[in-house]
Amino acid sequence: MAAAGAPTLLKPGGQRARTNHHQPRRLRRPTPRVSCCSTASLAATKSFMTRTHPPPPPPPPAPSPHRTRNGAEILVEALERRGVRDVFAYPGGATLEIHQALTRSRLIRTHLLRHEQGEAFAASGYARSSPPSPTARPGVCVATSGPGATNLVTALADAHLDSVPLVAITGQVPRHMIGTDAFQETPIVDLTRAITKHSYLVLDVTDIPRVINEAFFLATSGRPGPVLVDIPKDVTQQTAVPSWDTPMRLPGYVSRLPKPPSTDLLDQVIRLVGDARRPVLYVGGGCSASSDELRRFVDLTGIPVTTTLTGIGNFPSDDPLSLRMLGMHSTVYANYAVDNADLLLALGVRFDDRVTSKAEAFASRAKIVHVDIDPAEIGKNKQPHVSICADVKLSLHAINAMLQQQQHKINLDFGAWRSELDQKKSEFPLSYKTFGESIPPQCSTRFTNGEVIIATGVGQHQMWATQYYTFKRPRQWVSSAGLGAMGFGLPAAAGGAVANPGATVVDIDGDGSFTMNIQELAMIRVENLPVKVMVLNNQHLGMVVQWVDRFYKANRAHTYLGDPRKESEIYPDFVTIARGFGIPAARVTKKSEVRDAIEEMIATPGPYLLDIVVPYQEHVVPMIPVYGAFKDIILDGDGRTSY
């Protein structure tokens, strides 16, 4: 017989078991109250900046009276107490209680996406573009059990690779049915343990306040990342009086968080800067919270800056010292600078293969300083000469203070190096060819003077956006980098619009990537979000076509997305589809039409879709082939040429 006072279990249909309230049916097998598994990687909290600061969030609710409520109501209040004001969700059987409780919240707005992957990408876009705060503001999404939970997996993997703070809450079958292959049961904790910082299975309603506090702390502290909280349906129905002051139980994690940077190591960095003649700053997503400190360091030293894909916006791309992005599809002068540098200051980066390509040839002439909050990244792909495992923001702040104190002792003059790089900028500018009235896809990414938030899918359009759009601030660029997940752009743009009320968000997308989550046109229409979708439509999987052209003798295998029976027609008709969702839309096919069409798109209130038909033969150049080095860089060519 169960002990008196134990929680009442519910049958699968939500009916109460026929037992006394104080003597519920025994669980099938003894289990701990909370089961969790972790592959937590320690790293830097990231907060980002936007042009304007939104009004401060309302104060947290006053402590609730000591009254009994169900687990779903406790969960929602726990989210409110963590400052959550937006939740992205799609309901199902295992989350019915949670959605009922959300309808009663006066602080949280629930945004109904049309697919669980869409909701998780929206939560990611929300977190990536959120205005500045003392800590990173995580995105929150809710999905039901089984297929609902598994539909989150791609977005969780994306957030894990790009260090995005997410809290994903999933419903689960009732506790006594776990392990029975019940309807819509999947072991989502097991499935996600390798792609989250931490995963919880909550088995007692009284643990919900503590688990939610821990989930938000884990998601936003150290190196941000996704945390999953799986809650069985009967736990959301179980009743209790919540305790809001239960302490977190993370002694091991907290003890391993990096300490402030060592003064001795910072002295070494300053000495290396003083001895260098050709230094380069290599800046990644880990600098997203330290843009001001980075700019101050550049002011003090005059060192040129190149960024990774996730580091875009941390330093203005139109600054004279900007080399723009580094890596496979980046500027010649950024890659030249790193190849010829004698000092590489790597801040908040992980030496990804799309940056380094042939790792042993990358920055082979340089001494390398690597500053990162995640000890797992230090020396993982490239061995540094000086490593500092610490928060980049604290490190830069301390270095700047030391430089200011030692200005009379240090004479930094990199004028000759900057002149050499300026010469390379003149020799190898980003450029593209034109063919009559055909629309060069590159020209379509130049608009609005760098003022809007840009989201993208994954493919050629993504790379052209990095090359030709002017980014001026952190959190202005929202894109799937490490995972390269097609279908990211539209839902992420929706999340960015929710996080930045009044801001215009443009989703620069490809027809293949856009189609993967096209259903989220419904959400941006219903909520009337100022999301502008600009589809660079070449009727092909453009990046795959480029690789096939270059390395597979142009044998285009299954890359055409149109209707083979009617190749002269645009298929599918995105304009008609958008209008079916109630969204104004237009198509342009001539270069002379592009500017006016983009101006109309930006000026139209609410959502808008612009279908820009571009040639499928275009290639993204420059390009360093996989496992190549700077000497192997490809500077021109397209699908009109045989290789």
N, C-alpha and C positions, 0 to 999 in steps of 0.2 A: 504494500500500500504506500502511495506517495505521502510525503510529509505534509502536514497541515499547512495551509497558506501557500502551497505551490501554485503556479499559474494554471488556469484552465486552458486545456487544449481545444482546438476546433477541428471539426471534420473537414474533409476537402471542400465540401459545398459551403462552408462557412457556418454550419449549424453547430450548436454546442453539444458536446458529448453528454450522454445521459449519466452523468456522475455528479456527486455533490460538488459544489463550487470549491470547497476546501479539500476535496479528495479527488483530484483529476486522475485520468488514466495515466499509467506509467509510460514513459518513453520506451521505445523498442529496445534501445541499447543506451547505456550510460555515455554521456558526452560532456566535454567541457563546456563552460558557458559561452566562451568566445573562441572560435578557431581562426587563426590567422597565419598567413604565410607571406614571406617577404623576400624580395630580392632588392631591398632598398639600396640605392646608390647615393652617396652623400654628395651634396652640391649646393650651388648658389641660389639663393632666393632672388627672383627677378621681378622687379616692378618697372613699368614702362611709363612713357610720357606721351601726352597729347597736347594739342594747342591750347585747349581750354580745360579748366577744372570744373567738373560737374558739381552740383550742390552736394554737400555732405549727406551720407545716408542717414535715415532717421535713427534715433537712438535705439539700442536694443530694448525689447519689451521688458517691462518691470517684472520682477520675479513673480511667477504665477502662484496663486493660492495652493495650499497643499491639498490638491484634489486628485482623485483617480482619473486617469485618461488612458486611452489605448496606445499601443506602440506607434502607430502612424502619427497620432497627434503629438506624441513625445518627439518623434523624428522631425516633424515640421518645426516645432518650437526650437529644437536643437539647431536646425539650420538658420532660423531667424536669429538666434543668439550669436551665431557665427557671422552675422552680417549679410547673409544671403538675401538678395532681392529679386533674383531671376533664376528660374529653373527651366531647363529644356527637357521635354518629356514626351513619351508616347505610352498610353495606358495599356494594361492587359490584366488578365485574371489575378496574377500574383501581386499586383500593385494597386488594386482597387481601393483598399483602405488608405493608401498613401495619397491617391488622387482625391479621395473624399476629404481628407484632412487639408490638402492644398487648397481646395475650394473655400475653406474657412479661414485661410490665412489673410490677414490684412496687410502684410508686408511683402509677401512673395508673389511675384507674377509668374505664372506658368506659361511657357511658350510651347505651343503644340506644333512640333515638326511632323513630317509625314513618313518618316522612317527613322529607326533607332540609330543607324549610322549618321543620318543627317543631324539628329539631336546632339550626338556626341561631337561631331565636327563643329556644330554651332557653339557648343560649350567651349571647344578649343579656340575658336575664333574670338569668343567673348574673353577668354583668359589672355590670349595673345595681344589683344588690342585694348585691354582695360586701362582706364586712366591711372595715374600714379597713386600709390597708397603705401603705407609703411611696409607692408608685405605684399607679395603677389596675390591678386584676387582670382581665386580659382573659378573655373566653370563648373557647374553642377548639372548632371543629367540623371534622369530616372527612366529605367526600362524594366519591363516585366521579365519573368523567368524564361528559360528555354531559348527560343529563337530571338526573343527581344534582347536577352543578355548577350548572346553570341554575335548579334549585329553590332554590338559596341566594340568588338575585339580590334578591328582595324584602327578605329580612332584611338583606342587605348595604346596600341603599339605606336601610333604616330606621336601621341603626346609623350610617351616614354622616350622615344628617340630625340625629340625636340625639346625636352625638359619643360613641358607645359603643365601647370598645376590644374588637375581635374579631380573632382570627386564624383565617381559614378556609383549610383545606388541602384541595385537590382533586386527585384522580387525573387523569391525562391518558393518551391513547393513547401507545404507544411513539414515541420520537423520530423514527424513520424513517418513521412513518405520519402525522406531523403535516402537515396541509395536503392530505391525500389524501381527505378526507371519509370517513374510516374509521368503522367501527361505534362509536357513542357518542363521537364526537369533536365538541366545540364549542370555539371559540376563546374560552375563558372569560376570559382576560386582556383581550382586546379588549372583551368584553361588559361587564366590570366596571370599566374604567379610570375612568369618570366617577363611580362610586359607591364608590370605595375611596380610602384615602390613598395606597396603593401596591399594585402587583400584580407578582408574580414568576412567571416560567417558569424552573424549575430544569433546566438541561441537563447538569449534571455533578454526580456524587454528592459530590465533595469540597467543593462549595459549600453543602451543606445546613446545616452548623453556622453558617456566617456568615449565610446568608439567614434562618434562624430567629431568630438574635439580632437582626438588623435588623428583622424583622417585628414582634417584640415591642417593640422600642424605638420603632418608628414608631407602633404601635397605642396605646402608653401615654404617649408624650411629647407635649409641646405640646397641641394640641387632639386628644383621643383620637378614634379612628376605626377602621374595619375595614381589614385588610390581607389580601390573598389570596396564597397560595403554591400554584402549580400544578406538580405533579411527575409527569412521564411514568412509566408503569409500569416501563419498563426501567431508569430511574434508581433506582427503589426496589429493583430486583434487582441493580443494579451493586454491586460490592464495592470497599471502600477501607478504609484506616486513617484515621479521622477526626482532624482537627486542631482542637482546641477553642479555641485561642488566636488564630485568624485575626481580625484587626481588622475592624470594620465599615467600609464604604465609603460613608459618607453625609456627605461634607464640606459639600456645598451645603445640605442640610437642617439640619445642626447649626449652621452659621453663621447661618442665618436664624431660629433659635429666639429668641423675645423675651428681652430683657435685663431685669434688675430695674427697677422703675419709677423714674422720675426724681423726685428730691426737689422740684424746682421745680414739676413738675406736681401732685404731692401737696399742695404748699403752696397751689396754686390751688384745689384741691378743698376744702381746709379753709377758705379765705377765702370760697368760694361758700356753704359750709354756714353759716358765720358770718353772712353777709348775708341768708340765706334766711328766709322766714317760713312757707312752706308746702312743705317738702321731702317727697319720697317716695322710698323705696328700691324699685327695680324689679329683682328678683332672678331669675336664670335658672339653667339647669343648670350653667353654668360656675362656680357657687358651691358645687357639691356637695362639694368638698374643703375648703371654708373656712367651714363652718357655725359653728365656734367663734369665728372672727374676726368673722364677721357679727354674731353675738349680742353680742360685746363692743362692736362699733361701735354697735349699737343701744342698748346700756346707756349708752355715753358720750354719745350724741347725742339719744336719744329720738325718732328719726325713724320714722314708720310704714313697714311693709313689705308689699309685694305681690309675688307670684311668678308666673312663667310655669308652663305645664303641666309642663315638665321640672324646674322649680325647686321643686316641691312637696316639703315636708319639710325644706328647707334652713333654714327658720325655722318654729317651731311654729305651727300654724294656730289653736291655742287661746290664744295669747299676746294680751294686750290691744292690743298694737301691730300685730297681724296684720290685714291687710285681705283675706286669702285670695288666691285667684287673680284675675288680671287678664285681660281680653279678651272674646271673643265671648259665652261662656256663663258669665260670672263675676259677682262681686257688684257691685251698684250702687255701693257705697261705694268699692270699689277703682277702678272706672272714673271715678267722680266725683273721687277724690283726684288721679289723674293728669291729668284734664282741668283741674283748678283749681290744680295745683302750680305753684310758681315755680322749683323745682329738682327735676330728676329724676336720681337717681343710678342709672344702668343698669349692673348688675354681671353679667358673664357671660351676656349676652343677645344676640339677633340681630334684635330688632325684627320678629318674624315677623308676617305679615299677619293671623293669627288673634288677635294682641294689638293691633296698631295699627289694623287695618281701613283706614280712610281716613288714610293716613300723614301727609298735610299737616295734618290736624286733630288728630293725636295729640300730646298734651302741648304744644299750641301756645303756651301761656303760660309755659312753663318753659325755663330754661337746662338743657341736657342734658350730663351727664358720662357718658361711655361707657368702661368698663374691660373689656377683653376681650383674651385672648391671641392671637386670630386677627386679623391685620391686615386680612384680606379682609372682616371683618364691620364694621369701623370705617367709618361713613359709607355703608354699602351701601344701607340702607333708610331711615335717618334721620340727618341730619347733626348731630353733636354740637358743642357749644361747646368742650368740653375732651375730648380723647381720650387714653387711656392704653393702649398696647398692651403688656400685661404680664400675668403670672399674677395672678388676683384675690386669691388667698390671700396672696401676697407684698405686694400693694398694700394690702389691708386691714390686714395686720399692721403695715406701716410707718405707715399713717394713724393707727391706734390708738395707736402709740407716740408719734407727734407730738401727738396730741390730749391724751394724758396729760401730756406735758411742758408743754403750753400751756394747761392747764385754768384757770390763774389769769388768763389773758388773754382767754379766750373764754367768753362767757356765752350758752349755748344754751338758749332757752326756747320750745318749740313747743307749750306747753300749750293755747293758744287754738285752734290748728290741730287738735290731737288731739281737743279737745272738739267741734269742728265735725264731725269724722269720726265720733265716737261718736254724735252726733245723727243722722247719716246711717245708721249701723248700726241705730239704733232705728226710723228711718222706713222703711227698706227691708231688713228681715231676709229671709234665705232662707226661703221658705215654700211650701207646696203645699196643694191642696184634697183633701178626702176625699169619697168617694161610697159611703156604706154600708159593706159588707164587701169592696168591691173594694180590692185592695192598691195603695196608692200606691208606685210604684217607689222614690221618694226615701227612704221610711222603711226600706227594706230595706238601705240602705247605712250605717245607724247601728247599730254593734254593737262589742263587744270593747273599748270604751274606748280605741280608737286604738293597740292593742298589736300587731296582726298586720301582716305585709307584705301589701300590696294589689297585685295585678296586675289588668289589665283588658284586654278587647278594645277595639274602637273603635266609638263610637256614643253614643246617649243615656245608656246605663248608665255609660259612662266619665265623662261630664260630671257626672252625679248623684253619682258617687263623689268627684269633686273638690269638689263643693259641700257634701256632708253628712258625709263621713268626717273625723275629726280626725287629722291627721298630725303626729307629734311629732319626727321625726328624719330625717336624710337616708337615702337608699336604702331607704325604706319604701314608696315608690311606684314601680311598674314598669309603664310604659305606652308605647305607640307614639304619639309626639307629632307630629313633623314629617311623617312619611309617612302616619300614620293607617292602619296596616295591620290590617285585620280578620283574625281568626285568631291574633292575637298572644298573647292572654291565657293560655290553658291551657299551651302549651309554655313561655312565659316564667315562669309560676308554678312549673312543674317545675324550671326552671333556678334560680329563687330558692330553692326548697327544698333543692336540692343545695348551693348556696353557703352556706346558713345551717342546718346540721344542727340539728334539734330545733325550729326556728321554724315556726309555723303560717303558711301562705301561703293567702290567699283570692283566687281568681279571680272577680271580679265581671264577669259576661259577659252579652252579649245572645244570643238564640237564633241570630241570623244569624251573628254573629262566632264564636260557640262551634262551630257546625257546621263551619266551615272547617278546623279542626284537631282535630276530635273524636277522631281516632284516637289522640291522645296520652293518652287515658284508659288505654290499655294500659301505657304507660311508668310512669305514677304508681301504677298498681296493682301492677305487677311489682316496682317498687322500694319500694312501700309508703310513699310520700311523704305527709307531712301537708298535702296540697293539697286545699282545699275549693273546689268549683266552685259558685258561686251564679248561676244563670241567671235573669235578668229576662226572662221569656218573654212577649212580646206578639204572637207569631206574625207579626211584620212586621219589615221593615227600618225601625226606629223613627225614626232621624234623617232618612232619606230621606222617610219619610211626613211628618215635621214640615215639611220644606222644601216638599214638594208641597202640603201644607195651606196654608202661608203664602204661597207665591209662584206656585203653578200651579193655583189654584182647586180644590184637593183632588182633582185628577184623578190618582188613585194608580196609577201605571204600574209594574206588575211589582214591587210591594213586599210582596205577601202571600206568606208562606212556608209556610202551612199547606196542607192538602188542600182545594181549592175544593169538592169533592164532599161533604165532611163538616166544614163550618165550625164545628160545635158541639164537635168533638173537638180535643184538643191533638195536633198533628202536627209533627215526629216525636215519638215518646214517649221523651224523654230518660231517664226513670226506668228503662224497660225496657232501653234501650241501655246505660246505666251498669251495670245488674245483669248484662248480658251480658258486660261487662268484669270482673265480679266486684267492683264498687264499690257500697257501700250508697247508697241514694238515696231521696228522698221528694219529693212535690209538695204545695205549699200553694196554695189558691185564695181564702182568706179572710184579711182583715187580722188577725183575732184569733188566727190560727194562726202568724203570722210569728215572733214572739219565741221561742216554745218551739222552733220548727223550727230557727232559727238556733243556739240554745243546744245543741240535740242535734247539729247539724252540727259545731260547734266541739269538742264533747266527745267525739265519735266518733274513736277512733284511726285514723290512716291517711287515705286519701282518702275524699271524700264528695261527692255531688252533690245539691244542693237546687234543684228546679225551682219558681220562684216565678212564678205566672201573674199578669200585670199588664195593665191596659187599654192598648190600642194608641193611644188618643187623647191620651195624655199628651205634653206638649211640655216641652222644657228651656228654662226662663226663669230669669233675664233672658237677652236675646239682642240683640246688636248686629248688624244685617244686614251682609252683605258690602259693603264700600265705604261703610259708614255711619260715623257718629260718635257720640259719647256722647249727643248730643241726640236721636238716632234710636232709643234703646234701647227694646226691647219688654219690658214688665214682667209681662204675664199673658196668658192665653188658652191654648187647646188645640184638639185636633181635633174637639171638640164644637161649635165655633164656625165660622161661615163667614167668609172674609176676601176 
